[in-house]
Amino acid sequence: MTDERRAGLGARHDGAPMRLLWAVWWPLGLVWAVLLALVCGSVLVAYLPLGIWTFPLLVAIALIQSGLVAWFFMQVNRASALNRLTSATAFVFIAVMFAFTLADLFNRF
Amino acid sequence: MSDIASALREPWESLPAQRQAATFGIWIFLVSEMLFFGAIFLTYGYVRILHPDVYAEASSHTDIVFGTVNTAIILTSSLTMALAARAADVDVKGVVVACLGVTALLGLAFLVVKGFEYRKDIVDHLVPGAAFALRQPAAQIFFSFYWAVTITHVVHLSIGIVLVARLAIEIFRGRVAMRSPQLEVTALYWGLVDIVWVILYPLIYLNGRAA
């Protein structure tokens, strides 16, 4: 038990692993259902005559899906502050890259 | 040797410290990957702004059925990967191995569907070059993007399948402990491969369908 307390893994199951398993699994199943619903939603958006709004909407749906995968499946919701900060730096640098490049493109003509 | 003792490696004194180091390391790698793919997405956006109509038309020549099926497959695979990681927390080895096995199989299914799609693309002359099917030059840029980025993604996914399959076998044989950070690190890598595809899906398949 000393090892386990040192490992910080918390209380262990007491003979009901499958019940415990369902308890940690069902929220993930729900996230998966939402993700597939968003796939259907994006197909619908793609075929609707929304003009210039189609593309921004599709990108927004993709970003929401990415956020759900990162937050729940990649367990950013349970990650340490250091790992959360590290993952967030990607968005900062990508935003800088997009901002400067597109600022140049939009002001060129 | 207990599960925790076999998972612990030099120079760490405790599993949480080892786990923090391992996940921090993979996050640094994943951030560099995100910047790599970010630059590729930026080139897509750049050329799309210059040639919106051509990109919409070229995009409508991709096969939306293959693309959508693969999106569903890869999202399901990242569910089973996450289920494996949670099952390891609960300490049910058989379930962990089964979930990892299903994840690897779904990854293979993605590759099979992609293979059929590539075959159709080649038959339809959608490979940039002298025999290219579409007239506008920018359409060749779109399909250069398509081939380059999907092949890069396939390479990433193939590496992921090998990692997941190896992990399933090693955990089954008892050579890797379930509490080893290897499982979490592999799950994080698999998640990124999924996210890259989720962003690629509208860029490649859904753009220009309404017209």
Interface residues (C-beta under 8 A of the other chain):
Chain A: D3 E4 R6 A7 G8 L9 R12 H13 P17 M18 L20 L21 V24 W25 L28 G29 V31 W32 L35 L36 V39 S42 V43 V45 A46 Y47 L48 P49 L50 T54 F55 L58 V59 I61 A62 L63 Q65 S66 V69 A70 F72 F73 M74 Q75 A79 S80 L82 N83 T86 S87 T89 A90 F93 I94 M97 F98 T101 L102 L105 F106
Chain B: S2 I4 A5 S14 L15 P16 Q20 T23 F24 W27 I28 L30 V31 M34 L35 G38 A39 L42 G45 Y46 I49 L50 I64 T68 T71 A72 L75 T76 S78 L79 M81 A82 L83 A85 R86 A87 D89 V90 D91 V92 V95 R179 E184 A187 L188 G191 L192 D194 I195 V198 I199 Y201 P202 Y205 L206 N207 R209 A210
